[in-house]
């Protein structure tokens, strides 16, 4: 199937891919948010050690 001849099908596939990527990013951020936040605060020059 040639997606160029079906722009709506191509758009649907693109939206599905973006949705999967977005959901994966949200899941990763939910899992690692506290770790990332702790690392950011630890390396921040505003915590009194820099």
N, C-alpha and C positions, 0 to 999 in steps of 0.2 A: 504494500500500500504506500503510495507516494503522498507524504504529508503536505507537499507543496501544493497539490491540487485540492487539499482539504484544509484550508486555513483554520476552520473551527476545530477540527480534530487536533491540529497542531497546537492550537491555543489550549485545548483541554489537557493535552499531554504536558505542556509546559507548566500549566497551573498545578497539575498533580506533582510534577517534579519539584516545583518550588515549595509546595505544601509539605512534601516529605522532608526536604532540606530544612524548612523552618521548624517542623516538629522535632527533628533530630537536634537542631541547635537549642531549642527550648529545653529538651530533655537533658542535654549536656550541661546547659547553664543551671538547670535545677539541681543537678547532681553536684556540680563543682562550684556553685556560687559562693558558698562559705569559704572554700579553699582559696578561690581567686580573691575574694574580699580580704581574707587574712593576709595573703601574700602582698596585695596592694597596700594594705595598711602597714605591714612590716617594712616595705621598701619605700614608704612615703617619707619625705624629709620633714613632714609636719608632726611626727610622733615624738619629737624631742631628742632623737639620737643623731639626727643629721645636721 
